[in-house]
Amino acid sequence: MRSTYLLAMGGMAMGGAALTTTTSKLPSTAPIACKYFKANYPNMTLLPSDAGYTAENEVSWNAGAWLGPACILSPASAEQMSTAVKNLVRFATPFAMRGGGHMSVPEAANINSTGVLISSTNLKTLELSGDQSTLSVGPGPRWGDVYIYLDETKSGKMVVGGRYAPVGIPGLLLGGGMAFFSGEYGFASTNGNVRAYECVLASGKIVEATASNQYSDLFWALQGGGNSFCIVTKFVLRTFDSPAIGLANPSYGSGSKVKDLWLDSILNYVIDGSSDPKAAIIPVARYGTGFEGIRYDATLFYNGVATNTPAILSDFQGGLLPSSNMTSLTTLTMGAFAKAVLPAFQEGGESHGLNQRFHVVSTVATREAMDIVHDTFFDAVKAAGLADSADFFVGLAWNSITTSFLEASNSGTGCPQGVAEEPLFWVEEAFTWGDSADDEKIDNFIKTVNANITTQLEAIGATSPYIYLNDADADQPVFQGYPAENLKRLQRIRAKYDPLKIYTNLMPGGFKVAHA
């Protein structure tokens, strides 16, 4: 099998057969590859003994993803990325590709000592076009860097990107990407929000994919098809005017009455949210070590200066929910918001060095479904005594998906996700804990409680097939929730651009369309 990889470049030219197995049972070639890269490309190669290696290995938000690769490559251009890929294929060395490292699945964006990690750190492009209609962004910056840069240009321009500053560029966009601006513009990668992708194919060829050029099929796939197709070294994003936003972070306290009003407010928003697509909410129920009860909070967003409370947000600003803190929207910029949030995930920040896990529950928007998810989940957390563990914390975030969000996403060239246009919840279970000895306990809990939730939701016909890739757990069937014809199209495109399955088998991390 290794000889097939060693001959991959010639095999592509000759129409070689696609690989269907990995090299996992063979001795690792990583030491040989790392020795080669260090001798020939020392400026982009870090060995475990080198200064800077530890910091690169520990970029991932989830400490469980600090896996210790044999070496780390940090290309600074598409040409260097091409060189890295071609030589990793030549040596048949497994590898991983990391953008921001926010996905909690350990192997999604790192690899252990049997392989090589490619880091996006040095792919730092941030450039507003001369006419300010597009922004070119490399996979190295975080979304916070993008927003701070746009602030500094004083252009008043914005792009559809991640809601929180520490999230990386490529992972969010290749998975579709929820944004504060999604009610107006859809997924961050769809509806013309991305104008072009600069890509390194598995052959090492560098191409640009747009909606209308010869790589338009690849462009379509990259709007939500994940990392099975190429490595993106630059995204060209459409800009729009948004010089200021409104933001509030009210907290409503605890108790059954607060819970009921909080869930009512969320349901009202998701049903009526399309009436004002400039608004967005992130409601989160939180519980953990030291909590006396479940705490109900929300982040409220508005694209523009809201001199009065927007009607669609009124429930959260005193209409139904009295807050324990200031609830009026504060006018600021996305860059200012980013500066406040970025440190939380850096060394010394409150989340650095802890174990993280996500799981998505997708439901139609009904109050009965909301009660099932909320009550089953938190009753189980308390019964299992999870909050007795050190640094345990859980957030149940009700990502509220309006019809305007989905209509915008499905506009233009359309997108692989093909989500039905109805109000939905993509509820994110986000777990944090300190001691890796608790990994098995957390894993068993997630499997048990979600099997229970799914059974109850299925009994009332409240499940929804689409699972948001960027918050999904490792064993969730992400691509099986896409329309069947879209999945087949993704698989054909993958086979066209990567016939040897380099980005499926040799780069095994992440959700792969070939495995769906």
C-alpha positions in Angstrom: 0.0 0.0 0.0 2.8 2.4 0.8 4.3 1.9 -2.7 0.9 3.1 -4.1 1.3 6.4 -2.1 5.0 6.7 -3.2 3.9 6.5 -6.8 0.8 8.7 -6.2 2.1 11.6 -8.3 2.7 9.3 -11.3 -0.4 7.3 -10.5 -2.6 10.4 -10.9 -1.1 11.2 -14.3 -1.7 7.6 -15.3 -5.2 7.4 -13.9 -4.2 5.2 -10.9 -6.9 3.4 -8.8 -8.3 5.1 -5.7 -6.9 4.0 -2.4 -9.4 2.5 0.1 -7.2 1.6 3.1 -4.7 3.5 5.1 -1.1 2.7 6.1 -1.9 2.5 9.8 -0.5 -1.1 10.2 2.8 -0.3 8.6 5.8 1.3 10.4 5.5 5.1 10.4 7.4 7.0 7.7 7.0 10.2 9.8 10.6 10.2 11.2 12.0 10.0 7.6 9.8 12.7 6.3 10.5 15.0 9.2 14.3 14.5 8.7 13.9 15.4 5.0 11.8 18.5 5.7 14.2 19.7 8.4 17.2 19.2 6.1 15.6 20.8 3.1 13.0 23.3 4.5 14.3 24.2 7.9 12.4 27.5 8.0 9.0 25.8 7.9 9.8 22.7 10.0 9.6 22.3 13.7 10.9 19.1 15.5 9.7 18.3 19.0 13.1 19.6 20.3 12.7 23.0 18.6 11.6 26.2 20.3 8.0 26.9 19.1 7.0 23.3 18.7 5.1 23.1 22.0 3.2 26.3 21.3 2.1 25.0 17.8 1.1 21.6 19.2 -1.0 23.2 21.9 -2.9 25.7 19.8 -6.1 23.5 19.8 -8.7 24.7 22.2 -9.3 21.1 23.4 -6.2 20.0 25.4 -7.2 16.4 24.4 -6.1 17.4 20.9 -2.5 18.2 21.9 -1.4 15.0 20.3 2.4 15.5 19.6 3.0 15.0 15.9 6.4 13.9 14.7 7.1 17.4 13.3 5.1 20.5 12.4 5.3 22.2 9.0 4.3 25.9 8.7 4.1 26.8 5.0 4.0 30.5 4.2 2.6 30.4 0.7 0.5 28.2 -1.6 3.8 27.1 -3.3 5.2 25.9 0.1 2.0 24.1 0.9 2.2 22.4 -2.5 5.7 21.3 -1.7 4.6 20.0 1.7 1.7 18.0 0.3 3.7 16.5 -2.6 6.5 15.3 -0.3 4.1 13.9 2.4 2.5 11.9 -0.4 5.9 10.8 -1.7 6.9 9.5 1.8 3.4 8.1 2.4 3.3 10.0 5.7 -0.1 10.6 7.4 -0.7 14.2 8.1 -3.2 16.6 9.6 -4.1 20.2 8.7 -4.9 22.8 11.4 -6.5 26.2 11.0 -7.7 27.7 14.3 -8.0 24.5 16.2 -11.4 25.2 17.6 -13.1 21.9 16.7 -13.1 19.7 19.7 -12.6 16.4 17.9 -9.0 15.5 18.9 -7.9 14.1 15.5 -9.8 16.6 13.4 -6.9 19.0 13.2 -3.9 17.3 14.8 -2.1 13.9 14.7 0.1 11.9 17.0 3.8 11.0 16.4 2.9 8.6 13.6 2.3 11.7 11.4 3.0 15.3 10.6 0.9 18.4 11.4 0.6 21.2 8.8 0.0 24.4 10.6 -1.7 27.4 8.9 0.1 29.9 11.3 2.3 31.5 8.5 -0.5 31.8 5.9 -1.4 35.3 7.2 -3.0 37.1 4.3 -5.3 39.9 5.3 -5.9 42.3 2.4 -8.9 44.5 1.5 -9.2 45.0 -2.3 -8.7 48.4 -3.8 -12.4 48.9 -4.4 -13.1 47.4 -0.9 -15.6 44.9 -2.4 -13.6 41.8 -1.3 -11.3 40.8 1.6 -8.6 38.2 1.0 -7.9 36.1 4.1 -5.4 33.3 4.7 -6.2 30.3 6.9 -3.8 31.5 9.6 -5.6 34.4 11.2 -8.6 34.0 13.5 -11.9 35.7 12.9 -11.0 38.2 15.6 -7.9 39.2 13.6 -10.2 39.7 10.6 -12.5 42.0 12.5 -9.7 44.0 14.1 -8.1 44.4 10.7 -11.3 45.7 9.2 -11.6 48.2 12.1 -8.1 49.4 11.4 -8.9 50.1 7.7 -11.7 52.5 8.8 -13.7 51.3 5.8 -16.8 50.4 7.6 -16.7 47.0 5.8 -17.6 43.6 7.2 -17.6 40.0 6.1 -19.8 37.1 7.1 -17.6 35.2 9.6 -17.3 33.5 13.0 -19.3 34.8 15.9 -16.4 34.5 18.3 -12.9 35.9 17.9 -10.8 32.7 18.6 -12.5 30.6 15.9 -10.3 29.8 12.9 -11.0 30.8 9.3 -10.8 27.5 7.3 -12.7 25.2 9.6 -15.7 27.6 9.9 -15.9 28.2 6.2 -15.4 24.7 5.0 -18.2 23.5 7.4 -20.6 26.3 6.2 -20.3 28.6 9.2 -22.9 30.2 11.4 -22.5 34.0 11.8 -24.2 36.9 13.5 -25.0 38.1 10.0 -26.5 34.8 8.8 -30.1 36.0 9.1 -29.3 38.4 6.3 -26.6 36.5 4.3 -26.9 32.8 5.2 -24.0 30.5 6.0 -20.6 32.2 5.9 -19.5 30.2 2.9 -22.7 30.4 0.8 -24.8 32.9 -1.2 -21.7 34.6 -2.6 -20.2 35.3 0.8 -17.0 33.5 -0.5 -16.0 34.7 -3.9 -13.0 32.4 -4.5 -10.9 29.7 -2.9 -7.1 29.3 -3.6 -6.5 25.6 -3.3 -3.7 23.1 -3.2 -5.0 19.8 -4.8 -3.7 16.4 -3.7 -1.5 16.4 -6.8 0.2 19.6 -5.5 -1.4 21.7 -8.3 -2.5 25.2 -7.2 -5.9 26.3 -8.5 -8.4 29.1 -7.9 -12.1 28.0 -7.7 -14.9 30.4 -8.3 -18.6 30.0 -8.9 -18.1 30.5 -12.7 -14.7 29.2 -13.7 -13.6 25.7 -14.7 -13.4 24.7 -11.0 -17.0 25.8 -10.2 -17.8 22.2 -9.1 -15.0 22.4 -6.5 -16.3 25.8 -5.4 -19.7 24.4 -4.8 -18.3 21.5 -2.7 -16.2 23.8 -0.5 -19.2 25.7 0.7 -19.9 23.1 3.3 -18.3 19.8 2.1 -15.4 19.9 4.6 -11.8 19.0 4.0 -12.0 16.1 1.6 -11.2 18.1 -1.6 -8.1 20.3 -1.2 -6.2 22.5 1.2 -7.4 26.1 1.0 -4.6 28.6 1.3 -6.7 31.8 0.7 -10.3 32.7 0.8 -11.6 35.8 -1.1 -14.7 37.1 0.9 -17.4 39.5 -0.2 -17.6 42.6 2.0 -20.7 44.7 2.9 -21.3 47.8 4.9 -21.5 47.4 8.7 -19.7 50.1 10.5 -21.3 49.4 13.9 -23.2 46.6 15.7 -25.3 46.4 18.8 -24.5 43.8 21.5 -25.7 42.8 24.9 -25.0 39.9 27.2 -27.9 39.7 29.7 -28.1 37.0 32.4 -31.5 36.0 33.8 -30.6 33.8 36.8 -32.0 30.4 37.6 -35.2 28.6 38.5 -38.1 26.9 36.7 -40.0 30.1 36.0 -36.9 31.7 34.4 -36.4 28.5 32.4 -39.9 28.6 31.0 -39.8 32.3 30.0 -36.3 31.8 28.5 -37.4 28.9 26.4 -40.6 30.8 25.4 -38.4 33.7 24.3 -36.2 31.5 22.2 -39.1 29.9 20.5 -40.7 33.3 19.7 -37.5 34.5 18.2 -36.9 31.5 15.9 -40.5 31.6 14.6 -40.6 35.3 14.0 -36.9 36.1 13.5 -37.1 36.4 9.7 -39.2 39.6 10.3 -35.9 41.3 11.2 -32.9 39.4 9.9 -30.4 41.9 11.2 -30.9 40.4 14.7 -29.3 37.3 16.1 -29.3 35.5 19.5 -27.1 32.9 21.2 -29.0 31.7 24.3 -27.0 29.4 26.6 -28.1 27.5 29.6 -25.0 26.9 31.8 -24.2 24.6 34.7 -21.1 23.3 36.4 -18.8 22.9 39.3 -19.9 25.4 42.0 -23.3 26.3 40.4 -26.3 26.3 42.7 -28.6 25.8 39.7 -28.8 26.1 35.9 -28.1 29.7 34.8 -29.9 31.2 31.8 -28.0 33.7 29.7 -28.0 35.1 26.1 -25.9 37.1 23.7 -28.0 39.5 21.7 -26.8 41.0 18.4 -28.0 43.6 16.0 -26.4 44.6 12.7 -26.4 48.4 13.0 -27.1 51.0 15.6 -30.4 50.2 17.5 -31.6 53.4 19.1 -34.6 51.5 20.5 -35.0 47.9 21.5 -35.5 45.9 18.3 -39.0 44.3 18.5 -37.6 40.8 17.7 -35.3 41.0 20.8 -37.8 42.6 23.2 -38.6 39.3 25.0 -34.9 39.1 26.0 -34.8 42.8 27.1 -37.5 43.0 29.7 -40.5 41.9 27.6 -40.7 38.4 29.1 -37.3 38.0 30.8 -36.2 40.4 33.6 -32.4 40.5 33.6 -30.0 40.7 36.5 -27.7 43.0 34.5 -27.9 45.7 31.8 -29.8 44.4 28.8 -29.7 47.4 26.4 -27.7 47.0 23.3 -24.2 48.6 23.4 -23.0 50.1 20.1 -19.5 49.0 19.2 -17.6 47.3 16.3 -16.9 43.6 15.7 -13.3 44.5 16.1 -13.8 45.9 19.6 -15.9 42.8 20.5 -13.1 40.6 19.2 -10.4 42.2 21.4 -12.5 41.5 24.5 -13.0 37.8 23.7 -9.6 36.7 22.1 -7.6 36.1 25.4 -10.0 33.5 26.7 -8.5 30.7 24.5 -4.9 31.8 24.7 -2.3 30.6 27.2 -3.3 31.9 30.6 -6.9 32.4 29.5 -9.8 30.7 31.3 -10.3 28.0 28.7 -6.7 27.2 27.9 -5.5 23.7 28.8 -9.0 22.2 29.5 -10.7 19.3 27.8 -13.5 20.1 25.4 -16.3 18.2 23.6 -19.2 19.2 21.4 -22.4 17.3 20.4 -25.2 18.6 18.2 -28.9 17.9 18.7 -31.0 19.0 15.7 -34.7 19.5 16.2 -37.7 21.2 14.6 -38.7 24.3 16.5 -41.4 23.3 18.9 -41.7 23.9 22.6 -42.2 20.1 23.3 -38.9 19.4 21.6 -37.2 22.1 23.6 -38.5 20.7 26.9 -37.3 17.2 26.0 -33.8 18.4 25.2 -33.5 20.7 28.1 -35.0 18.5 30.8 -33.5 15.2 29.7 -30.1 16.7 29.4 -29.8 18.6 32.7 -31.6 15.9 34.7 -29.0 13.5 33.5 -26.1 15.9 34.2 -27.3 16.2 37.8 -28.0 12.5 38.3 -24.5 11.6 37.0 -22.9 14.0 39.4 -20.7 15.4 36.6 -20.4 18.8 38.4 -18.5 17.0 41.2 -15.5 16.7 38.8 -12.9 19.4 38.8 -13.5 22.2 36.3 -16.6 20.6 34.9 -18.8 23.0 33.0 -21.5 22.5 30.4 -23.3 24.9 28.1 -26.5 24.1 26.2 -26.5 26.7 23.4 -29.8 27.0 21.4 -28.6 28.0 17.9 -31.8 29.3 16.6 -32.1 28.9 12.8 -34.6 31.1 11.1 -36.2 30.7 7.7 -34.4 33.8 6.4 -31.0 32.2 7.4 -31.8 29.1 5.4 -33.4 31.0 2.4 -30.2 33.1 2.1 -28.0 30.0 2.4 -29.8 28.2 -0.4 -29.7 31.3 -2.7 -27.3 31.9 -5.5 -25.4 28.7 -6.6 -27.0 26.8 -3.8 -25.0 24.8 -1.3 -24.2 21.2 -0.3 -26.1 21.4 3.0 -29.5 21.9 1.3 -31.3 22.4 4.6 -35.1 22.6 4.5 -36.3 26.1 5.0 -38.2 25.9 8.3 -37.4 27.2 11.8 -34.9 24.8 13.5 -32.7 24.4 16.5 -29.1 23.2 16.2 -28.6 22.7 19.9 -24.9 22.6 20.9 -23.9 20.6 23.9 -20.5 22.0 24.9 -18.6 20.1 27.7 -15.5 21.4 29.6 -13.6 19.4 32.2 -10.1 19.5 33.7 -9.0 15.9 34.3 -8.5 13.6 31.4 -9.2 10.7 33.7 -12.9 11.7 33.3 -12.8 11.2 29.5 -14.5 7.9 29.6 -17.2 9.1 32.0 -18.0 12.1 29.8 -18.0 9.8 26.7 -20.5 7.4 28.3 -22.7 10.2 29.4 -22.9 11.8 26.0 -23.8 8.5 24.3 -26.4 7.6 26.9 -28.1 10.9 27.3 -28.3 11.6 23.5 -29.7 8.2 22.8 -32.4 9.0 25.3 -33.1 12.4 23.8 -33.2 11.0 20.2 -35.7 8.3 21.2 -38.0 10.9 22.7 -37.6 13.3 19.8 -38.3 10.6 17.2 -41.4 9.6 19.1 -43.0 13.0 18.4 -41.5 13.5 14.9 -39.3 16.4 16.1 -35.8 15.3 14.7 -34.1 17.2 11.9 -31.6 15.4 9.6 -29.0 18.1 9.2 -26.2 18.2 11.7 -24.0 21.3 11.7 -20.5 20.1 10.9 -18.6 22.6 13.0 -20.2 21.6 16.3 -20.6 17.9 15.5 -19.2 15.1 17.6 -16.8 12.6 16.1 -19.3 9.8 15.7 -22.2 11.9 14.3 -23.3 11.2 10.7 -22.8 14.7 9.3 -23.0 14.1 5.6 -25.8 11.6 5.9 -28.0 14.5 6.8 -27.3 16.3 3.5 -29.8 15.7 0.6 -28.9 12.3 -1.0 -28.3 13.9 -4.4 -25.9 16.5 -2.8 -23.9 13.8 -1.0 -23.5 11.9 -4.3 -22.4 15.1 -6.0 -19.9 15.8 -3.3 -18.5 12.2 -3.6 -18.2 12.6 -7.4 -16.3 15.9 -7.0 -14.0 14.4 -4.4 -13.2 11.5 -6.7 -12.5 13.9 -9.6 -10.0 16.1 -7.7 -8.5 13.5 -5.4 -8.8 10.1 -7.1 -6.2 8.5 -4.8 -8.0 9.7 -1.6 -5.0 11.6 -0.3 -7.2 14.0 1.6 -9.3 11.1 2.9 -6.8 8.4 3.9 -3.5 10.1 4.2 -5.1 13.1 5.9 -7.7 11.2 7.9 -8.9 13.9 10.4 -12.3 15.5 10.1 -15.6 14.4 8.5 -15.1 12.8 5.1 -17.6 12.6 2.3 -16.2 9.3 1.1 -17.2 7.7 4.4 -20.8 8.8 4.4 
